[in-house]
Amino acid sequence: MRGRTAVVGLAFLGLTCAAQGGLMDRMFKHKEGSMSVSSKHEMKIGEQAPDFKDLPGVDGKKYGLADFGASKVLVVIFSCNHCPYVRAYEDRIIALQKDFKDKGVQFVAINSNDAEGYPEDNFENMVKRAQQKKFNFPYLRDESQAVARAYGASHTPHIFVFNQDRRLGYTGKIDDNWEKPEQVKKQYLKDALTALVQGKAPAEPETFAIGCTIKWKS
């Protein structure tokens, strides 16, 4: 009996593993398929910031990369309105811009999400969100999604920090706890900014972006 039970148990385990394997394959293929819609380009540390021009801002102005030329450090954040990760980080982003403004750091948020599929991310709602949260940085609309593709952005929020020569010095996430600010142990973005304003390379220049995937147009 014990031998027969063992055989049955092993067979069940094999079927379970096969089912899980199929599920994992489908999950991986789905993820791979989602990413294939976006740019395959992935920015490397030291790479020059891709140029952009005439992106409409919620303040009624249009912005390009050159408009931030006077800033010692530029922080480009791919963002949106609806993502819970973005919403959890908004106050921290505002605080960091306030803390580093006098040190020559300029933040700019760019929303590239498909507004047709996600109307909460349309320009009108961008204006409302910026006013509601009192953003202290430009919030721009990348309607064509060309800027997100050029930067290799994949998530919201996805951070790209450039030094004075507009070479990529840090990319990834803001810190290590999106849900509970009081439990943050590693402040990746803050540490990177502290180093870059001093002309130094960040000790940890790359982390993985965490958040909602960018909503690409079909």
C-alpha positions in Angstrom: 0.0 0.0 0.0 2.7 2.4 0.9 4.4 1.8 -2.4 1.2 2.3 -4.4 0.5 5.5 -2.4 4.0 6.8 -3.1 3.5 6.2 -6.8 0.2 8.0 -6.8 1.7 10.8 -4.8 4.6 11.2 -7.2 2.2 11.2 -10.2 0.1 13.9 -8.5 3.2 15.9 -7.8 4.3 15.6 -11.4 0.9 16.7 -12.7 0.9 19.7 -10.3 4.4 20.7 -11.3 3.5 20.4 -15.0 0.4 22.6 -14.4 2.4 25.1 -12.5 5.1 25.0 -15.2 2.5 25.7 -17.8 1.1 28.6 -15.7 4.6 30.0 -15.3 5.2 29.8 -19.0 2.0 31.6 -19.8 2.8 34.2 -17.2 6.3 34.7 -18.6 5.0 34.8 -22.2 2.3 37.3 -21.2 4.9 39.5 -19.5 7.3 39.1 -22.5 4.5 40.0 -24.8 3.6 43.1 -22.8 7.1 44.3 -22.9 7.5 43.7 -26.6 5.0 46.4 -27.3 7.4 48.9 -25.7 10.8 49.9 -26.9 13.4 47.2 -26.6 16.0 50.0 -25.8 17.2 49.9 -22.2 19.3 52.9 -21.1 22.7 52.2 -19.7 24.5 54.2 -17.0 26.5 56.9 -18.7 24.2 57.1 -21.7 23.1 60.5 -23.0 19.6 61.7 -22.2 17.4 61.3 -25.3 16.1 64.6 -26.5 12.4 65.6 -26.4 10.6 68.7 -27.5 7.2 70.4 -27.2 5.6 68.2 -24.6 2.6 70.0 -23.2 2.7 70.7 -19.5 -0.2 71.1 -17.1 0.8 74.7 -16.6 0.0 75.5 -20.2 3.6 75.7 -21.4 5.5 73.3 -23.7 8.8 71.8 -22.6 11.8 70.1 -24.1 15.0 68.7 -22.6 16.8 71.9 -23.4 14.5 73.9 -21.1 16.1 72.2 -18.1 19.7 73.0 -19.2 20.4 75.2 -16.3 19.8 72.4 -13.8 22.8 70.6 -12.3 20.9 67.4 -12.1 17.7 66.4 -13.9 15.3 63.8 -12.6 12.9 62.4 -15.3 10.1 60.4 -13.8 7.7 58.4 -16.0 4.4 58.8 -14.1 0.6 58.8 -14.4 -2.5 59.6 -12.5 -4.2 56.3 -11.6 -1.4 54.0 -10.6 -1.4 53.2 -6.8 2.4 53.0 -6.8 2.6 56.6 -8.2 0.0 57.9 -5.8 1.9 56.3 -2.9 5.1 58.1 -4.0 3.7 61.5 -4.9 4.3 63.2 -1.5 7.8 61.7 -1.4 8.6 63.1 -4.9 7.3 66.5 -3.9 9.4 66.5 -0.7 12.6 65.5 -2.6 12.1 68.2 -5.2 11.7 70.7 -2.3 14.8 69.4 -0.5 17.0 69.4 -3.6 15.7 72.4 -5.5 18.4 74.8 -4.0 21.1 72.3 -4.9 20.3 72.6 -8.6 18.1 69.5 -9.0 15.0 69.7 -11.2 12.3 67.0 -11.3 10.0 66.6 -14.3 7.2 64.0 -14.6 6.1 62.6 -17.9 2.8 60.7 -18.4 3.0 58.4 -21.5 0.0 56.2 -20.7 -2.7 55.4 -23.3 -5.4 57.9 -22.3 -8.0 56.2 -24.5 -7.8 52.9 -22.7 -7.1 54.7 -19.3 -9.1 58.0 -19.4 -8.1 58.7 -15.8 -4.6 59.4 -17.3 -5.8 62.0 -19.9 -4.4 65.5 -19.9 -7.5 67.0 -18.3 -7.1 64.7 -15.3 -3.3 65.4 -15.2 -4.1 69.1 -14.7 -6.6 68.2 -11.9 -4.1 65.8 -10.2 -1.3 68.4 -10.3 -3.5 71.0 -8.8 -4.8 68.7 -6.2 -1.4 67.6 -5.0 0.3 71.0 -5.7 3.1 69.5 -7.8 6.3 71.6 -7.6 7.7 70.3 -10.8 6.5 70.2 -14.5 4.1 67.4 -15.4 4.1 66.7 -19.1 2.1 64.7 -21.6 3.8 62.3 -24.0 0.9 61.6 -26.2 2.8 59.7 -28.9 4.7 57.6 -26.3 7.9 58.3 -28.2 9.7 59.7 -25.2 8.9 56.7 -23.1 10.2 54.4 -25.8 13.4 56.5 -26.3 14.1 56.3 -22.5 13.2 52.6 -22.3 10.7 53.3 -19.6 8.6 50.3 -18.5 6.8 51.3 -15.3 5.2 54.1 -13.4 7.0 55.4 -11.6 10.3 54.8 -13.4 13.2 57.1 -12.5 16.0 58.4 -14.7 18.5 60.7 -13.1 21.0 62.7 -15.3 24.1 64.6 -14.3 25.1 68.0 -15.5 26.3 66.6 -18.8 23.0 64.8 -19.1 24.6 61.4 -18.7 22.5 58.8 -16.9 23.7 58.5 -13.3 20.9 56.5 -11.7 17.8 54.6 -12.9 15.2 52.5 -11.1 13.0 53.1 -8.1 12.7 55.7 -5.4 13.2 53.6 -2.3 12.6 50.1 -0.9 9.1 50.4 0.5 6.4 51.9 -1.7 3.5 51.1 0.8 5.0 52.3 4.1 7.2 55.4 4.0 8.0 55.0 7.7 9.5 51.6 7.1 11.9 52.7 4.3 15.4 51.5 4.9 17.1 52.4 1.5 16.4 55.7 -0.1 17.9 55.0 -3.5 16.9 58.2 -5.3 17.9 60.5 -2.4 21.3 58.8 -2.1 21.8 59.1 -5.8 20.9 62.8 -5.8 23.2 63.5 -2.9 26.1 61.9 -4.8 25.4 63.5 -8.1 25.1 67.1 -6.8 28.6 66.6 -5.4 29.8 65.4 -8.8 30.2 61.8 -7.6 28.8 58.6 -9.0 26.0 57.0 -6.9 27.1 53.9 -5.0 24.1 52.0 -6.3 23.4 53.4 -9.8 20.8 50.9 -10.9 17.8 49.3 -9.2 14.7 47.7 -10.8 11.7 50.0 -11.3 8.6 48.9 -9.3 5.1 50.0 -10.2 2.4 49.7 -12.8 3.5 48.9 -16.3 3.2 51.7 -18.8 -0.1 51.4 -20.7 1.0 51.2 -24.3 -1.3 51.9 -27.2 -2.3 48.9 -29.3 
